[in-house]
Every structure is written in structure tokens, then in C-alpha cells.
Amino acid sequence: MQDLLPELCDRFEDLVQVVEPIFTNFGAKERFSGEIVTLKCFEDNSKVRELVAQDGAGKVLVIDGQGSLKRALLGDMLAEKALVNGWEGMVIYGCIRDVNAIRSINLGVQALGVNPMKTEKRGLGEINQDVYFGGVTFVPGDYIYADNNGVLVAPHALLLDPS
């Protein structure tokens, strides 16, 4: 099954919420899913650095960058660190940079766009709070699914026949 989201929508229509189609898929891992970990920050990726250094096995980092297009919340070094620590992917309501390098990293990365400017490091951000963007509330501990068809969330893991 190459297109996961249409299948999930067909089977679990009353359970899933589809995020508005605002993201572009940048990572080498085009299809990813996992338990939601949230971060709310504005033009400061200090907490991104902190979170990707932790064990992310089975998890997806959802970053509410408040839609800012002025600074990149993720670059190649943090993407590599996330991969090493087992993160499945990231959905970023903001920008990334180092696009060519990130395309070669086996990590799911969806974001609004690209900006080469790094962030300021002020140590600001709220971890594991409900965040809202794209018409959906992302709740820590819920599940997120992403592929080239978009992004959706569900209140728990969705089991599918692997065939």
C-alpha cells in the first residue's frame, strides 16, 4: 500500500481528522506515523534541539511555529539528530532549511515552506500542550499519519491489514 492516507480515510472516516492541505513533504521518508509529541514555539528552535535529542521511537514531533515563514525551525543537523534518536518524523507549521540534505535523510518531514535563515536561540517553547493549526487540534498522545496525500490525526493508533 503506497498511499496510506486515502486508505485510512476510507476505513476510519468517522474517526480521523484531515489537516488542511498546507504542507509540503520534504523528508526522504515520504510515509510516516506515530504518537504525537507537540511543541509550540515562535522563531526559536531551542526546544526542537532539546526534543530531538530524546528517544523518539514511534513518535512524531508536531511543531507549531505559529505559521512563521521568517525563520527555519529545522535544519539538517537537527534532522540527523532526530533520525539517530529514532523519531519517525516531524510536521512543522513553519519553515525548514537545508532542503537538499533533508531530502536525503530517512526522516519524515512536512512543513509549510523553506527559509534559509536560522532561528534565534532564546530557550523558549511549550512542550506537550495541545496545539491547533490546519483546522485540527493536535493532542499529545494521539496519533498522526502523513504521506504525499497529506496529514491526518486519530485519537489512537489505527491498525491496518499490511497487504
Secondary structure, DSSP 8 states (H G I E B T S, - for coil): ---HHHHHHHHSTTT-EE--S--EE-SS--SEEEEEEEEE-SS--HHHHHHHTS--BTEEEEEE-TT--SSEEE-HHHHHHHHHTTB-EEEEEEEE--HHHHTTSSSEEEEEEE-----------EES--EEETTEEE-TTSEEEEETTEEEEESS-------
